[in-house]
């Protein structure tokens, strides 16, 4: 079975004849074949989006309150098909169904409802000036928004990008991750059913070097938004600058520190260290992949084992598959590197014979110059390190401590250091 990718008018549009396989991470088996979008498909999608954005088009003439109604109607359809969408998410991404249904889909619905409420509340200002002048500002949509999303939270990433863009009257050309296109394509079908005009939203599964690069460098794309690695973020910023100097929004992953101080409840702190790293099989933009333990209590924290998360425990602590073979092999290579460079393996490492499963892995005795302490990116998430220096580009940080004053002082110090960079 093959699925199409870009919709405009009534029928799927597909120029490329290439197919990309959608693989079940739990078994390594092919679920179906999906039409791969490339530069030609991106060009057609941008043409469709530009046509939908023309002055006088149904989308440009639509009342903002009606735009909110369409977003709410789309949310209603997602809620109606919540079980099916959760099953698609689990099938292609590898996360447990309970997480897809109770966490991801719940947040998807909340996000879309939020932006539906904003659609008629964007307004400018009247500004008093000296003299006989009337001055005002008016908020206008940017235009064609190129959006590139990752595979770790496919549906949630999709609505995080679609919600604000559509609520403010923009049109969208979205490249979804090649690993997880199924739920995005189903949502594209729901967008049509909700009544959005043709060409307002265009969905393209494809690879970064082809479809993603075409969006980033396209002269008729007015803005590009990307969630993913810092390495690719550099490429997108460069492509945007060298083309039409389009606006860029980047959300880039990092190695985030989880700091445990001397007076923390140790049992609770260790549970939180588990959760902030191993939730969603590791790939989470703010995953606490470095546990920074105060030296006085380091041995106390190490006595409490970082137990592997196995199937059958509480819903939020279930072993999940990595999304594909590439991520699977990258994580195993980081584990090998950590051992080779002298870090102490505290738990984890064994990989399953079937599917892309790796036991949650924690290293101790990690030095600041070791690869697993320095390098960031979702390829390494799922590996934890204890007692390390914070990385150069943390995405977030968390502190386990019972004294609020200590936390606030630590946060103030962190913010002052951030400003210096």
C-alpha positions as CSV (number, residue, x, y, z in Angstrom):
1,X,0.0,0.0,0.0
2,X,1.3,3.5,-0.9
3,X,0.0,6.8,0.5
4,X,0.1,10.2,-1.1
5,X,1.5,13.3,0.4
6,X,0.4,16.8,-0.7
7,X,-3.2,17.8,-1.0
8,X,-4.7,20.6,-3.0
9,X,-8.1,20.8,-4.6
10,X,-9.8,17.3,-4.2
11,X,-7.0,14.8,-4.9
12,X,-3.6,13.9,-3.6
13,X,-0.8,15.4,-5.7
14,X,2.3,13.4,-6.2
15,X,5.1,14.1,-8.7
16,X,7.9,11.9,-7.2
17,X,7.6,8.2,-8.0
18,X,9.9,7.2,-5.1
19,X,8.6,5.5,-2.0
20,X,9.8,5.4,1.5
21,X,9.0,2.6,3.9
22,X,7.1,3.2,7.2
23,X,8.7,0.7,9.7
24,X,7.3,-0.6,13.0
25,X,10.1,0.0,15.5
26,X,8.9,-2.8,17.8
27,X,9.4,-5.5,15.1
28,X,11.6,-3.9,12.4
29,X,8.9,-4.8,9.8
30,X,7.5,-2.6,7.1
31,X,4.0,-1.3,7.8
32,X,3.4,0.2,4.4
33,X,5.1,2.3,1.7
34,X,4.6,6.1,1.7
35,X,5.1,8.4,-1.3
36,X,8.4,10.3,-0.8
37,X,8.2,14.0,-1.5
38,X,11.2,15.8,-3.1
39,X,12.0,19.3,-4.5
40,X,9.4,19.0,-7.3
41,X,6.7,18.2,-4.7
42,X,7.7,21.1,-2.5
43,X,7.5,23.5,-5.5
44,X,4.0,22.3,-6.2
45,X,3.0,22.6,-2.6
46,X,4.4,26.1,-2.4
47,X,2.4,27.1,-5.5
48,X,-0.8,25.7,-3.9
49,X,-0.1,27.6,-0.7
50,X,0.6,30.9,-2.5
51,X,-2.6,30.5,-4.4
52,X,-4.5,30.0,-1.2
53,X,-2.9,33.1,0.3
54,X,-3.7,35.5,-2.6
55,X,-5.7,38.5,-1.7
56,X,-9.4,37.8,-2.3
57,X,-9.0,34.1,-1.8
58,X,-11.5,32.3,0.5
59,X,-8.8,32.0,3.2
60,X,-7.8,35.6,3.1
61,X,-11.4,36.8,3.2
62,X,-12.4,34.4,6.0
63,X,-13.5,36.0,9.3
64,X,-11.0,35.3,12.0
65,X,-13.8,33.9,14.2
66,X,-14.6,31.4,11.5
67,X,-10.9,30.3,11.4
68,X,-11.3,29.6,15.1
69,X,-14.4,27.5,14.3
70,X,-12.4,25.5,11.7
71,X,-9.6,24.8,14.3
72,X,-12.2,23.7,16.8
73,X,-13.8,21.5,14.2
74,X,-10.5,19.9,13.4
75,X,-10.0,19.3,17.1
76,X,-13.4,17.7,17.3
77,X,-12.4,15.3,14.5
78,X,-9.1,14.5,16.2
79,X,-11.0,13.7,19.5
80,X,-13.4,11.5,17.6
81,X,-10.6,9.5,16.0
82,X,-8.3,9.7,19.1
83,X,-8.0,5.9,19.5
84,X,-7.1,5.4,15.8
85,X,-4.6,8.2,15.8
86,X,-3.0,6.9,19.0
87,X,-2.7,3.5,17.4
88,X,-1.0,5.0,14.3
89,X,1.4,7.0,16.6
90,X,2.4,3.8,18.5
91,X,2.7,1.7,15.3
92,X,5.1,4.1,13.6
93,X,6.9,5.7,16.5
94,X,7.3,2.8,19.0
95,X,5.9,4.5,22.1
96,X,3.3,2.6,24.2
97,X,-0.3,3.1,23.3
98,X,-1.1,4.4,26.8
99,X,1.4,7.3,26.3
100,X,0.1,8.0,22.8
101,X,-3.5,8.1,23.9
102,X,-3.3,9.7,27.4
103,X,-0.3,12.0,26.9
104,X,0.3,12.9,23.3
105,X,-3.4,13.1,22.1
106,X,-4.5,14.9,25.2
107,X,-1.8,17.6,24.6
108,X,-2.7,17.8,20.9
109,X,-6.3,18.6,21.8
110,X,-5.4,21.2,24.4
111,X,-3.0,22.9,22.0
112,X,-5.4,23.2,19.1
113,X,-8.2,24.4,21.4
114,X,-5.8,27.1,22.8
115,X,-4.9,28.4,19.4
116,X,-8.5,28.2,18.2
117,X,-9.3,30.7,21.0
118,X,-6.6,33.1,19.8
119,X,-7.7,33.3,16.2
120,X,-9.9,36.4,16.7
121,X,-7.7,38.1,19.3
122,X,-4.7,39.2,17.3
123,X,-4.9,43.0,17.0
124,X,-2.7,46.0,16.7
125,X,-2.5,49.3,18.5
126,X,-3.4,52.9,18.1
127,X,-0.4,55.1,19.0
128,X,-0.7,58.8,20.0
129,X,1.6,61.2,18.1
130,X,2.2,64.9,18.2
131,X,0.5,66.8,15.5
132,X,-2.4,66.0,13.2
133,X,-1.5,62.4,12.6
134,X,-3.3,59.1,13.0
135,X,-0.9,56.2,13.8
136,X,-1.8,52.5,14.2
137,X,-0.3,49.1,13.8
138,X,-2.0,46.1,12.2
139,X,-0.9,42.5,12.5
140,X,-0.7,40.7,9.2
141,X,0.0,37.0,8.5
142,X,3.5,36.3,7.3
143,X,2.5,34.2,4.3
144,X,3.8,30.8,3.3
145,X,5.2,29.1,6.3
146,X,7.6,26.1,5.8
147,X,7.6,23.8,8.7
148,X,9.8,20.8,9.4
149,X,9.0,18.5,12.3
150,X,10.8,15.6,14.0
151,X,9.7,12.0,14.8
152,X,9.7,12.0,18.7
153,X,6.2,13.5,19.1
154,X,4.8,13.4,15.6
155,X,1.2,14.6,16.2
156,X,2.2,17.1,18.9
157,X,4.9,18.6,16.8
158,X,2.5,18.9,13.9
159,X,-0.1,20.8,15.9
160,X,2.5,23.0,17.6
161,X,3.4,24.2,14.2
162,X,0.0,24.2,12.6
163,X,-1.9,25.9,15.5
164,X,-0.2,29.3,15.6
165,X,0.3,29.5,11.9
166,X,-3.3,28.8,11.0
167,X,-4.8,30.9,13.8
168,X,-2.9,34.0,12.5
169,X,-4.0,33.4,8.9
170,X,-0.9,31.9,7.3
171,X,-0.6,29.0,4.9
172,X,1.6,26.0,5.5
173,X,3.9,23.6,3.7
174,X,5.0,21.0,6.2
175,X,7.6,18.3,5.9
176,X,7.0,15.5,8.3
177,X,9.7,13.1,9.4
178,X,10.3,10.2,7.1
179,X,10.1,7.8,10.1
180,X,6.6,8.8,11.2
181,X,4.4,10.1,8.4
182,X,1.2,8.0,9.1
183,X,-0.5,10.1,11.7
184,X,0.4,13.4,9.9
185,X,-1.2,12.2,6.7
186,X,-4.3,11.1,8.6
187,X,-4.5,14.6,10.1
188,X,-4.2,16.1,6.6
189,X,-7.3,14.2,5.7
190,X,-9.1,15.5,8.8
191,X,-8.0,19.1,7.9
192,X,-9.9,18.7,4.6
193,X,-13.0,17.3,6.4
194,X,-12.9,20.2,8.8
195,X,-13.4,22.6,5.9
196,X,-10.1,24.4,5.5
197,X,-9.8,25.8,1.9
198,X,-7.6,24.0,-0.6
199,X,-3.9,24.7,-0.4
200,X,-4.0,26.2,3.1
201,X,-2.2,23.1,4.5
202,X,0.1,20.9,2.5
203,X,1.8,17.8,4.1
204,X,4.9,16.2,2.6
205,X,6.7,13.1,4.0
206,X,10.3,13.2,2.9
207,X,14.0,13.4,3.7
208,X,15.8,16.4,5.1
209,X,18.5,16.7,2.3
210,X,15.8,16.8,-0.4
211,X,12.4,18.0,0.8
212,X,13.6,19.8,3.9
213,X,16.4,21.6,2.0
214,X,13.9,22.6,-0.7
215,X,11.7,24.3,1.9
216,X,14.6,26.0,3.6
217,X,16.0,27.5,0.4
218,X,12.7,28.2,-1.4
219,X,12.4,31.8,-2.6
220,X,8.6,31.8,-2.1
221,X,8.6,30.5,1.4
222,X,8.3,33.5,3.8
223,X,9.2,31.7,7.0
224,X,10.6,28.4,8.1
225,X,10.2,26.7,11.5
226,X,12.2,23.7,12.5
227,X,12.4,21.4,15.5
228,X,15.4,19.0,15.6
229,X,19.2,18.9,16.0
230,X,21.5,21.8,16.3
231,X,23.5,20.5,13.3
232,X,20.5,20.7,11.0
233,X,19.5,24.0,12.5
234,X,22.8,25.5,11.3
235,X,22.0,24.3,7.8
236,X,18.5,25.7,7.8
237,X,19.6,29.1,9.1
238,X,22.3,29.2,6.3
239,X,19.8,28.2,3.6
240,X,17.3,30.8,4.7
241,X,19.9,33.6,4.7
242,X,21.3,32.6,1.3
243,X,17.9,32.5,-0.4
244,X,15.3,35.2,0.4
245,X,16.4,36.0,4.0
246,X,13.2,34.3,5.2
247,X,12.3,34.4,8.9
248,X,13.5,31.4,10.9
249,X,12.3,29.8,14.1
250,X,14.5,27.0,15.5
251,X,13.8,24.7,18.5
252,X,17.0,22.7,18.8
253,X,17.7,19.8,21.1
254,X,20.4,20.0,23.8
255,X,21.9,18.1,26.7
256,X,19.9,19.4,29.7
257,X,21.3,19.2,33.2
258,X,19.3,17.6,36.0
259,X,20.9,19.0,39.3
260,X,20.5,17.1,42.6
261,X,21.5,19.1,45.7
262,X,22.5,17.8,49.2
263,X,19.1,18.3,50.9
264,X,16.9,16.7,48.2
265,X,14.6,13.8,48.9
266,X,16.9,11.2,47.3
267,X,14.2,8.6,46.5
268,X,12.1,11.3,44.8
269,X,15.2,12.8,43.1
270,X,16.2,9.4,41.6
271,X,12.6,8.8,40.4
272,X,12.7,12.2,38.7
273,X,16.1,11.5,37.1
274,X,14.6,8.4,35.6
275,X,11.6,10.2,34.3
276,X,13.3,13.3,32.8
277,X,15.6,11.1,30.7
278,X,13.8,7.9,29.8
279,X,10.3,9.2,29.2
280,X,9.3,8.7,25.6
281,X,12.3,6.4,25.1
282,X,14.7,9.3,25.6
283,X,14.1,11.6,22.6
284,X,12.6,14.7,24.2
285,X,13.9,18.2,23.5
286,X,14.3,18.9,27.3
287,X,15.4,15.4,28.4
288,X,17.7,15.6,31.4
289,X,20.5,13.6,29.9
290,X,23.0,14.8,32.5
291,X,22.5,14.2,36.2
292,X,24.7,16.6,38.1
293,X,24.9,15.4,41.7
294,X,26.4,17.5,44.5
295,X,29.7,15.8,45.5
296,X,28.8,15.3,49.1
297,X,25.9,13.0,48.2
298,X,27.2,11.4,45.0
299,X,27.8,8.0,46.6
300,X,24.4,8.1,48.3
301,X,22.7,8.7,45.0
302,X,24.8,6.0,43.3
303,X,23.7,3.4,45.9
304,X,20.2,3.7,44.5
305,X,20.2,1.7,41.3
306,X,19.0,3.3,38.1
307,X,16.8,0.2,37.3
308,X,16.1,-0.6,33.7
309,X,12.6,0.4,32.7
310,X,10.8,-2.8,31.7
311,X,7.4,-3.6,30.2
312,X,4.8,-4.2,32.8
313,X,5.7,-1.3,35.2
314,X,3.7,1.9,35.6
315,X,2.4,3.3,32.4
316,X,4.9,6.2,32.3
317,X,7.8,3.8,32.9
318,X,7.6,1.3,30.0
319,X,10.5,0.3,27.8
320,X,10.0,1.7,24.3
321,X,11.6,1.0,21.0
322,X,13.9,3.5,19.3
323,X,12.3,5.0,16.2
324,X,14.5,3.3,13.5
325,X,17.7,1.3,12.9
326,X,19.8,4.5,12.4
327,X,18.9,5.8,15.9
328,X,19.3,2.3,17.4
329,X,22.9,2.0,16.0
330,X,23.8,5.5,17.0
331,X,22.9,4.9,20.6
332,X,24.8,1.6,20.7
333,X,27.8,3.4,19.2
334,X,27.6,6.1,22.0
335,X,27.5,3.3,24.6
336,X,30.6,1.7,23.1
337,X,32.3,5.0,23.1
338,X,31.5,5.7,26.7
339,X,33.0,2.3,27.7
340,X,36.1,2.9,25.6
341,X,36.7,6.3,27.0
342,X,36.6,5.0,30.6
343,X,33.1,5.9,31.9
344,X,31.6,3.4,34.3
345,X,28.5,1.6,33.0
346,X,26.1,1.5,35.9
347,X,23.2,-0.2,34.1
348,X,21.7,-1.0,30.8
349,X,23.3,-1.6,27.3
350,X,21.8,-5.0,26.2
351,X,19.8,-4.7,23.0
352,X,16.8,-6.9,21.9
353,X,17.1,-9.5,19.2
354,X,14.0,-8.2,17.5
355,X,12.9,-4.6,17.1
356,X,14.9,-1.5,18.1
357,X,14.9,-1.9,21.8
358,X,17.8,-0.9,24.0
359,X,17.8,-1.0,27.8
360,X,18.0,2.4,29.4
361,X,21.6,3.0,30.0
362,X,23.4,5.1,32.7
363,X,27.1,5.9,33.0
364,X,28.9,7.2,36.1
365,X,32.5,8.6,36.6
366,X,32.0,10.7,33.5
367,X,34.6,13.4,32.8
368,X,33.8,16.6,31.1
369,X,35.9,15.8,28.0
370,X,34.2,12.5,27.2
371,X,32.1,12.2,24.1
372,X,28.9,11.2,26.0
373,X,29.2,14.4,28.1
374,X,29.9,16.8,25.3
375,X,27.8,15.8,22.3
376,X,24.1,16.5,22.2
377,X,21.3,15.4,20.0
378,X,18.4,12.9,19.9
379,X,20.7,10.2,18.7
380,X,22.2,10.0,22.2
381,X,19.1,10.5,24.2
382,X,18.3,7.3,26.1
383,X,21.8,7.4,27.7
384,X,22.2,9.1,31.1
385,X,25.4,10.4,32.6
386,X,26.0,11.1,36.3
387,X,28.0,14.0,37.8
388,X,29.1,16.0,34.7
389,X,29.5,19.6,33.8
390,X,26.6,21.1,32.0
391,X,26.9,21.1,28.2
392,X,27.4,24.3,26.2
393,X,23.8,24.4,24.8
394,X,21.3,23.2,27.5
395,X,17.7,23.2,26.3
396,X,16.4,23.3,29.8
397,X,17.4,22.5,33.4
398,X,15.8,21.1,36.5
399,X,16.9,21.2,40.2
400,X,16.0,18.7,42.9
401,X,16.2,20.5,46.2
402,X,14.1,21.1,49.3
403,X,15.2,24.7,49.9
404,X,13.5,27.2,47.6
405,X,16.1,29.9,48.3
406,X,18.9,27.5,47.1
407,X,17.0,26.8,43.9
408,X,16.4,30.5,43.2
409,X,20.1,31.4,43.8
410,X,21.1,28.5,41.5
411,X,18.7,29.7,38.9
412,X,19.9,33.3,39.1
413,X,23.5,32.1,38.6
414,X,22.4,30.0,35.6
415,X,20.7,33.0,34.0
416,X,23.6,35.3,34.6
417,X,25.9,32.8,32.9
418,X,23.5,32.4,30.0
419,X,23.6,36.2,29.4
420,X,27.4,36.2,29.2
421,X,27.5,33.6,26.4
